[in-house]
Amino acid sequence: MLIVLPPSETKAPGGADAPMALSFPLLDPVRSALMDALAAADTETLMREAKIPAGKRAEAEENLGLRAAPVMPAVERYTGVLYDALDAPPLPAAARARIAVGSALFGLVLADDPVPRYRLSAGAKVGGKTMRAWWGSRISGVLAGQGFVVDLRSGAYQQLGPAPGAVTVRVEQADTGRVVSHFNKQYKGELARALALSPEAGGAASAADVADVATREGFRVRVDGQQLTLLV
């Protein structure tokens, strides 16, 4: 099982002076071209195309020197509600190995891939091209080779590279049937942690299998085809 998480706009600062060593080398040509295009951009154009707020100018400027920037494991670089709930640092290596993160800049990385701090979202443009145009079918092609996938990415990141046959997850209020928005990321982070730690999850091959694991871990769930709904 590969659990694919969305990235976050907020990212931890700092890291180690070490090279980027990213999984899925088939994505390297686009990664390299994007970093070259960012390095060549002027800050004003970059902020406009990438929709970076004026108050985040310093983060935009970090995009100009990514190849020399300090790095840290992806699952520790990303911060926010989902990653707080995931609580990745104490996870054992086997659990971390089940986790990947979708990224507008890197396409797809594993939890322990060292990445720099950057500011680029799925809705951005670089060099006048959308992220979907940059990535084409490459992310989907990589995901197709990863076996069984539980896709927790938001819609914008799923569109950068749909995962064929993946189980997707939504969070719904049990009493009203309404989609949960405020705590959506928290519940998905908790589910990702439970799946990553579960010995039984390694043998999952369907939405029903994921539902069985989630139920054993204390979640209330419903299965609708390839979609798992958390009832909260």
C-alpha positions as YAML, in Angstrom:
chain: A
units: angstrom
residues:
- id: 1
  name: MET
  ca: [0.00, 0.00, 0.00]
- id: 2
  name: LEU
  ca: [1.14, 3.51, -0.85]
- id: 3
  name: ILE
  ca: [-0.63, 6.33, 1.01]
- id: 4
  name: VAL
  ca: [-0.41, 9.54, -1.02]
- id: 5
  name: LEU
  ca: [-0.83, 12.77, 0.95]
- id: 6
  name: PRO
  ca: [-1.38, 16.31, -0.26]
- id: 7
  name: PRO
  ca: [1.43, 18.80, 0.37]
- id: 8
  name: SER
  ca: [0.94, 21.91, 2.48]
- id: 9
  name: GLU
  ca: [1.58, 25.56, 1.69]
- id: 10
  name: THR
  ca: [3.30, 25.93, 5.06]
- id: 11
  name: LYS
  ca: [6.70, 24.29, 5.32]
- id: 12
  name: ALA
  ca: [9.24, 23.98, 8.09]
- id: 13
  name: PRO
  ca: [12.36, 26.12, 7.67]
- id: 14
  name: GLY
  ca: [15.94, 24.93, 7.80]
- id: 15
  name: GLY
  ca: [17.37, 21.53, 7.06]
- id: 16
  name: ALA
  ca: [20.73, 19.97, 6.24]
- id: 17
  name: ASP
  ca: [23.24, 20.90, 3.56]
- id: 18
  name: ALA
  ca: [22.84, 17.75, 1.48]
- id: 19
  name: PRO
  ca: [21.80, 16.93, -2.07]
- id: 20
  name: MET
  ca: [18.24, 16.29, -3.11]
- id: 21
  name: ALA
  ca: [17.88, 12.56, -3.65]
- id: 22
  name: LEU
  ca: [14.35, 12.02, -4.88]
- id: 23
  name: SER
  ca: [12.50, 8.80, -5.61]
- id: 24
  name: PHE
  ca: [10.76, 8.16, -8.94]
- id: 25
  name: PRO
  ca: [13.54, 9.28, -11.33]
- id: 26
  name: LEU
  ca: [11.11, 9.24, -14.27]
- id: 27
  name: LEU
  ca: [9.91, 12.58, -12.90]
- id: 28
  name: ASP
  ca: [13.40, 14.11, -12.82]
- id: 29
  name: PRO
  ca: [13.25, 15.84, -16.24]
- id: 30
  name: VAL
  ca: [10.21, 17.90, -15.23]
- id: 31
  name: ARG
  ca: [11.56, 18.55, -11.74]
- id: 32
  name: SER
  ca: [14.80, 19.84, -13.23]
- id: 33
  name: ALA
  ca: [13.06, 21.97, -15.86]
- id: 34
  name: LEU
  ca: [10.77, 23.51, -13.24]
- id: 35
  name: MET
  ca: [13.67, 24.40, -10.94]
- id: 36
  name: ASP
  ca: [15.55, 25.93, -13.89]
- id: 37
  name: ALA
  ca: [12.47, 27.98, -14.86]
- id: 38
  name: LEU
  ca: [12.00, 29.17, -11.28]
- id: 39
  name: ALA
  ca: [15.66, 30.13, -10.97]
- id: 40
  name: ALA
  ca: [15.43, 32.16, -14.18]
- id: 41
  name: ALA
  ca: [12.23, 33.99, -13.22]
- id: 42
  name: ASP
  ca: [12.12, 37.47, -11.75]
- id: 43
  name: THR
  ca: [10.41, 37.66, -8.39]
- id: 44
  name: GLU
  ca: [7.47, 39.81, -9.52]
- id: 45
  name: THR
  ca: [6.57, 37.45, -12.36]
- id: 46
  name: LEU
  ca: [6.98, 34.45, -10.12]
- id: 47
  name: MET
  ca: [4.69, 35.90, -7.47]
- id: 48
  name: ARG
  ca: [2.04, 36.77, -10.04]
- id: 49
  name: GLU
  ca: [2.09, 33.43, -11.86]
- id: 50
  name: ALA
  ca: [2.38, 31.34, -8.72]
- id: 51
  name: LYS
  ca: [-0.29, 33.40, -6.92]
- id: 52
  name: ILE
  ca: [2.01, 34.08, -3.97]
- id: 53
  name: PRO
  ca: [0.70, 36.85, -1.67]
- id: 54
  name: ALA
  ca: [2.74, 40.02, -1.30]
- id: 55
  name: GLY
  ca: [3.43, 39.20, 2.33]
- id: 56
  name: LYS
  ca: [5.14, 35.95, 1.29]
- id: 57
  name: ARG
  ca: [7.77, 37.56, -0.93]
- id: 58
  name: ALA
  ca: [10.61, 35.95, 1.04]
- id: 59
  name: GLU
  ca: [9.12, 32.51, 0.37]
- id: 60
  name: ALA
  ca: [8.84, 33.32, -3.33]
- id: 61
  name: GLU
  ca: [12.52, 34.28, -3.39]
- id: 62
  name: GLU
  ca: [13.43, 30.89, -1.90]
- id: 63
  name: ASN
  ca: [12.21, 29.37, -5.18]
- id: 64
  name: LEU
  ca: [15.10, 31.05, -7.00]
- id: 65
  name: GLY
  ca: [17.82, 28.99, -5.34]
- id: 66
  name: LEU
  ca: [16.35, 25.57, -4.70]
- id: 67
  name: ARG
  ca: [19.30, 23.50, -5.91]
- id: 68
  name: ALA
  ca: [21.56, 24.92, -3.17]
- id: 69
  name: ALA
  ca: [18.93, 25.11, -0.43]
- id: 70
  name: PRO
  ca: [19.03, 22.96, 2.74]
- id: 71
  name: VAL
  ca: [16.84, 19.87, 2.71]
- id: 72
  name: MET
  ca: [14.90, 17.71, 5.15]
- id: 73
  name: PRO
  ca: [12.63, 14.64, 4.78]
- id: 74
  name: ALA
  ca: [9.48, 15.57, 2.91]
- id: 75
  name: VAL
  ca: [7.13, 14.30, 5.59]
- id: 76
  name: GLU
  ca: [8.85, 16.61, 8.10]
- id: 77
  name: ARG
  ca: [9.15, 19.57, 5.71]
- id: 78
  name: TYR
  ca: [5.38, 19.86, 5.27]
- id: 79
  name: THR
  ca: [3.47, 21.26, 8.24]
- id: 80
  name: GLY
  ca: [-0.10, 22.07, 9.22]
- id: 81
  name: VAL
  ca: [-3.18, 20.25, 10.47]
- id: 82
  name: LEU
  ca: [-2.82, 17.05, 8.44]
- id: 83
  name: TYR
  ca: [0.86, 16.67, 9.25]
- id: 84
  name: ASP
  ca: [0.27, 17.41, 12.93]
- id: 85
  name: ALA
  ca: [-2.26, 14.55, 12.99]
- id: 86
  name: LEU
  ca: [0.11, 12.28, 11.07]
- id: 87
  name: ASP
  ca: [2.88, 12.93, 13.64]
- id: 88
  name: ALA
  ca: [5.54, 11.51, 11.33]
- id: 89
  name: PRO
  ca: [8.80, 11.94, 13.29]
- id: 90
  name: PRO
  ca: [8.25, 8.97, 15.66]
- id: 91
  name: LEU
  ca: [6.87, 6.66, 12.96]
- id: 92
  name: PRO
  ca: [9.04, 3.57, 12.36]
- id: 93
  name: ALA
  ca: [10.81, 3.23, 9.03]
- id: 94
  name: ALA
  ca: [8.36, 0.60, 7.74]
- id: 95
  name: ALA
  ca: [5.42, 2.96, 8.33]
- id: 96
  name: ARG
  ca: [7.16, 5.94, 6.73]
- id: 97
  name: ALA
  ca: [7.95, 3.80, 3.69]
- id: 98
  name: ARG
  ca: [4.20, 3.55, 3.00]
- id: 99
  name: ILE
  ca: [3.80, 7.33, 2.76]
- id: 100
  name: ALA
  ca: [4.25, 9.58, -0.28]
- id: 101
  name: VAL
  ca: [3.42, 13.22, -0.90]
- id: 102
  name: GLY
  ca: [2.06, 14.80, -4.09]
- id: 103
  name: SER
  ca: [3.85, 18.01, -5.06]
- id: 104
  name: ALA
  ca: [3.44, 20.67, -7.72]
- id: 105
  name: LEU
  ca: [7.24, 21.02, -7.89]
- id: 106
  name: PHE
  ca: [8.41, 17.42, -7.48]
- id: 107
  name: GLY
  ca: [5.40, 15.45, -8.70]
- id: 108
  name: LEU
  ca: [5.60, 12.67, -6.14]
- id: 109
  name: VAL
  ca: [8.12, 12.02, -3.37]
- id: 110
  name: LEU
  ca: [8.42, 9.43, -0.64]
- id: 111
  name: ALA
  ca: [8.24, 10.43, 3.01]
- id: 112
  name: ASP
  ca: [12.00, 10.39, 3.58]
- id: 113
  name: ASP
  ca: [13.06, 12.04, 0.32]
- id: 114
  name: PRO
  ca: [15.07, 15.18, 1.22]
- id: 115
  name: VAL
  ca: [13.41, 18.28, -0.21]
- id: 116
  name: PRO
  ca: [14.05, 22.03, 0.11]
- id: 117
  name: ARG
  ca: [11.55, 24.59, 1.29]
- id: 118
  name: TYR
  ca: [9.61, 26.04, -1.65]
- id: 119
  name: ARG
  ca: [6.37, 27.84, -2.48]
- id: 120
  name: LEU
  ca: [4.48, 26.41, -5.46]
- id: 121
  name: SER
  ca: [0.90, 25.14, -5.55]
- id: 122
  name: ALA
  ca: [-1.14, 23.03, -7.94]
- id: 123
  name: GLY
  ca: [-2.92, 26.15, -9.20]
- id: 124
  name: ALA
  ca: [0.27, 28.01, -10.07]
- id: 125
  name: LYS
  ca: [1.87, 28.71, -13.42]
- id: 126
  name: VAL
  ca: [5.58, 28.69, -14.20]
- id: 127
  name: GLY
  ca: [6.82, 30.22, -17.44]
- id: 128
  name: GLY
  ca: [3.22, 30.73, -18.49]
- id: 129
  name: LYS
  ca: [2.42, 27.00, -18.21]
- id: 130
  name: THR
  ca: [0.04, 25.43, -15.71]
- id: 131
  name: MET
  ca: [1.22, 22.63, -13.46]
- id: 132
  name: ARG
  ca: [-1.03, 20.22, -15.36]
- id: 133
  name: ALA
  ca: [0.71, 21.20, -18.58]
- id: 134
  name: TRP
  ca: [4.14, 20.74, -16.99]
- id: 135
  name: TRP
  ca: [3.36, 17.26, -15.65]
- id: 136
  name: GLY
  ca: [1.14, 15.83, -18.38]
- id: 137
  name: SER
  ca: [0.62, 12.10, -17.71]
- id: 138
  name: ARG
  ca: [3.92, 11.55, -15.91]
- id: 139
  name: ILE
  ca: [2.65, 11.46, -12.33]
- id: 140
  name: SER
  ca: [-0.18, 9.09, -13.29]
- id: 141
  name: GLY
  ca: [2.35, 6.87, -15.03]
- id: 142
  name: VAL
  ca: [4.47, 6.63, -11.90]
- id: 143
  name: LEU
  ca: [1.48, 5.99, -9.64]
- id: 144
  name: ALA
  ca: [0.27, 3.24, -11.95]
- id: 145
  name: GLY
  ca: [3.43, 1.31, -11.10]
- id: 146
  name: GLN
  ca: [3.10, 1.59, -7.32]
- id: 147
  name: GLY
  ca: [0.57, -1.16, -6.68]
- id: 148
  name: PHE
  ca: [-2.38, -0.41, -4.41]
- id: 149
  name: VAL
  ca: [-2.77, 3.32, -3.67]
- id: 150
  name: VAL
  ca: [-4.86, 5.20, -1.10]
- id: 151
  name: ASP
  ca: [-5.09, 8.73, -2.48]
- id: 152
  name: LEU
  ca: [-5.66, 11.40, 0.18]
- id: 153
  name: ARG
  ca: [-4.69, 14.32, -2.06]
- id: 154
  name: SER
  ca: [-7.04, 17.24, -2.56]
- id: 155
  name: GLY
  ca: [-8.77, 17.58, -5.91]
- id: 156
  name: ALA
  ca: [-6.26, 20.04, -7.38]
- id: 157
  name: TYR
  ca: [-3.36, 17.68, -6.72]
- id: 158
  name: GLN
  ca: [-5.27, 14.62, -7.92]
- id: 159
  name: GLN
  ca: [-5.75, 16.47, -11.22]
- id: 160
  name: LEU
  ca: [-1.98, 16.83, -11.63]
- id: 161
  name: GLY
  ca: [-1.77, 13.05, -11.84]
- id: 162
  name: PRO
  ca: [-4.78, 10.82, -11.14]
- id: 163
  name: ALA
  ca: [-3.87, 7.48, -9.58]
- id: 164
  name: PRO
  ca: [-5.48, 4.70, -11.66]
- id: 165
  name: GLY
  ca: [-7.62, 2.42, -9.50]
- id: 166
  name: ALA
  ca: [-6.81, 4.26, -6.27]
- id: 167
  name: VAL
  ca: [-9.08, 4.41, -3.26]
- id: 168
  name: THR
  ca: [-10.04, 8.01, -2.48]
- id: 169
  name: VAL
  ca: [-11.29, 9.32, 0.85]
- id: 170
  name: ARG
  ca: [-13.87, 11.89, 1.86]
- id: 171
  name: VAL
  ca: [-14.92, 13.01, 5.34]
- id: 172
  name: GLU
  ca: [-18.63, 13.38, 6.06]
- id: 173
  name: GLN
  ca: [-20.79, 14.36, 9.00]
- id: 174
  name: ALA
  ca: [-22.55, 11.17, 10.06]
- id: 175
  name: ASP
  ca: [-25.80, 12.88, 11.03]
- id: 176
  name: THR
  ca: [-26.20, 15.28, 8.09]
- id: 177
  name: GLY
  ca: [-24.22, 13.71, 5.23]
- id: 178
  name: ARG
  ca: [-22.44, 17.02, 4.65]
- id: 179
  name: VAL
  ca: [-18.80, 17.04, 3.67]
- id: 180
  name: VAL
  ca: [-16.55, 18.08, 6.55]
- id: 181
  name: SER
  ca: [-14.30, 20.96, 5.60]
- id: 182
  name: HIS
  ca: [-12.80, 22.39, 8.79]
- id: 183
  name: PHE
  ca: [-11.46, 19.12, 10.23]
- id: 184
  name: ASN
  ca: [-11.04, 17.30, 6.93]
- id: 185
  name: LYS
  ca: [-7.25, 17.42, 7.04]
- id: 186
  name: GLN
  ca: [-7.08, 16.30, 10.65]
- id: 187
  name: TYR
  ca: [-9.14, 13.16, 10.01]
- id: 188
  name: LYS
  ca: [-7.16, 12.31, 6.89]
- id: 189
  name: GLY
  ca: [-3.91, 12.70, 8.82]
- id: 190
  name: GLU
  ca: [-5.23, 10.39, 11.53]
- id: 191
  name: LEU
  ca: [-6.31, 7.83, 8.93]
- id: 192
  name: ALA
  ca: [-2.94, 8.00, 7.17]
- id: 193
  name: ARG
  ca: [-1.14, 7.37, 10.43]
- id: 194
  name: ALA
  ca: [-3.38, 4.42, 11.30]
- id: 195
  name: LEU
  ca: [-2.93, 2.85, 7.86]
- id: 196
  name: ALA
  ca: [0.83, 3.39, 7.89]
- id: 197
  name: LEU
  ca: [1.17, 1.68, 11.29]
- id: 198
  name: SER
  ca: [-1.27, -1.19, 10.69]
- id: 199
  name: PRO
  ca: [0.31, -4.59, 9.93]
- id: 200
  name: GLU
  ca: [-2.87, -5.63, 8.11]
- id: 201
  name: ALA
  ca: [-2.77, -2.62, 5.75]
- id: 202
  name: GLY
  ca: [0.14, -4.10, 3.84]
- id: 203
  name: GLY
  ca: [-2.15, -6.71, 2.35]
- id: 204
  name: ALA
  ca: [-4.96, -4.32, 1.42]
- id: 205
  name: ALA
  ca: [-6.02, -4.43, -2.21]
- id: 206
  name: SER
  ca: [-9.47, -2.80, -2.27]
- id: 207
  name: ALA
  ca: [-11.58, -0.11, -0.64]
- id: 208
  name: ALA
  ca: [-13.25, -2.83, 1.43]
- id: 209
  name: ASP
  ca: [-9.85, -3.93, 2.74]
- id: 210
  name: VAL
  ca: [-8.99, -0.36, 3.71]
- id: 211
  name: ALA
  ca: [-12.38, -0.03, 5.39]
- id: 212
  name: ASP
  ca: [-11.71, -3.18, 7.43]
- id: 213
  name: VAL
  ca: [-8.38, -1.78, 8.64]
- id: 214
  name: ALA
  ca: [-9.90, 1.63, 9.40]
- id: 215
  name: THR
  ca: [-12.76, 0.04, 11.33]
- id: 216
  name: ARG
  ca: [-10.34, -1.98, 13.44]
- id: 217
  name: GLU
  ca: [-8.52, 1.27, 14.17]
- id: 218
  name: GLY
  ca: [-11.71, 2.88, 15.50]
- id: 219
  name: PHE
  ca: [-12.98, 4.80, 12.45]
- id: 220
  name: ARG
  ca: [-16.60, 4.73, 11.27]
- id: 221
  name: VAL
  ca: [-16.59, 4.21, 7.51]
- id: 222
  name: ARG
  ca: [-18.74, 3.60, 4.47]
- id: 223
  name: VAL
  ca: [-17.57, 2.20, 1.14]
- id: 224
  name: ASP
  ca: [-18.95, 3.60, -2.12]
- id: 225
  name: GLY
  ca: [-17.14, 1.86, -4.96]
- id: 226
  name: GLN
  ca: [-13.53, 3.09, -4.84]
- id: 227
  name: GLN
  ca: [-14.36, 5.82, -2.34]
- id: 228
  name: LEU
  ca: [-14.01, 5.43, 1.40]
- id: 229
  name: THR
  ca: [-16.11, 7.82, 3.48]
- id: 230
  name: LEU
  ca: [-15.12, 8.60, 7.07]
- id: 231
  name: LEU
  ca: [-18.22, 9.27, 9.16]
- id: 232
  name: VAL
  ca: [-17.49, 11.72, 11.96]
...
